[in-house]
């Protein structure tokens, strides 16, 4: 799964291992702070901050929001329903 990013605040060890086994880059103890979609659905860039304060960004053809109840993307697009 080239280009796949799995970014979550917390994720079970089984899911992390499985995602990594399938080729994902797994980043833990890291929170997404912004996401920028490229024109024409060509990809995405995610900015994030690690728990130790480091900031980093990644680019990928697509993004899976696995933040659970935090619903990072739903909050960004103001489409979260309670």
C-alpha positions in Angstrom: 0.0 0.0 0.0 2.5 2.5 -1.1 1.8 6.0 0.0 -0.6 5.0 2.8 -0.3 6.9 6.0 -1.9 5.7 9.3 -2.1 8.6 11.7 -4.0 8.1 14.9 -3.6 9.5 18.5 -4.1 6.0 19.9 -4.3 2.7 18.1 -4.2 -0.9 19.3 -0.8 -2.7 18.9 -2.5 -5.2 16.7 -3.7 -2.6 14.2 -0.3 -0.8 14.2 1.5 -4.1 13.5 -1.0 -5.0 10.8 -0.8 -1.6 9.1 3.0 -1.6 9.2 3.0 -5.2 7.8 0.9 -4.0 4.9 3.4 -1.2 4.1 2.0 1.8 6.0 4.2 4.2 7.8 2.7 4.2 11.4 3.3 7.4 13.5 2.2 7.2 17.1 2.2 9.8 19.8 1.7 12.3 17.1 -1.3 14.6 16.4 -2.4 15.9 13.0 -2.7 19.7 13.1 -3.6 20.5 9.5 -4.4 18.8 6.2 -4.1 20.2 2.7 -5.8 18.5 -0.2 -4.1 18.9 -3.6 -6.0 20.1 -6.6 -7.9 17.5 -8.6 -7.8 14.9 -5.8 -4.1 14.4 -6.6 -3.1 13.8 -2.9 -2.8 15.2 0.5 -0.2 16.8 2.8 -0.6 16.4 6.6 1.1 18.5 9.1 1.5 17.0 12.6 3.1 17.6 16.0 4.8 14.8 18.0 4.3 14.6 21.7 8.0 15.7 22.1 7.1 19.0 20.3 8.7 18.1 16.9 6.7 19.2 13.9 6.6 17.1 10.7 4.7 16.8 7.5 3.9 13.9 5.1 2.4 13.7 1.7 0.5 10.8 0.3 -1.9 9.9 -2.5 -4.8 9.6 0.0 -5.5 9.8 3.7 -7.5 7.6 6.1 -8.8 9.4 9.2 -8.4 6.8 12.0 -8.7 9.3 14.8 -11.9 7.7 16.1 -14.1 10.0 18.3 -11.7 12.9 17.6 -12.9 12.9 14.0 -10.1 15.2 12.8 -11.4 15.5 9.2 -15.1 15.8 10.2 -14.2 18.7 12.6 -12.0 20.4 9.9 -14.9 20.3 7.5 -17.5 21.1 10.2 -19.6 18.1 9.3 -19.5 16.3 12.7 -23.0 15.4 13.9 -23.8 14.6 17.6 
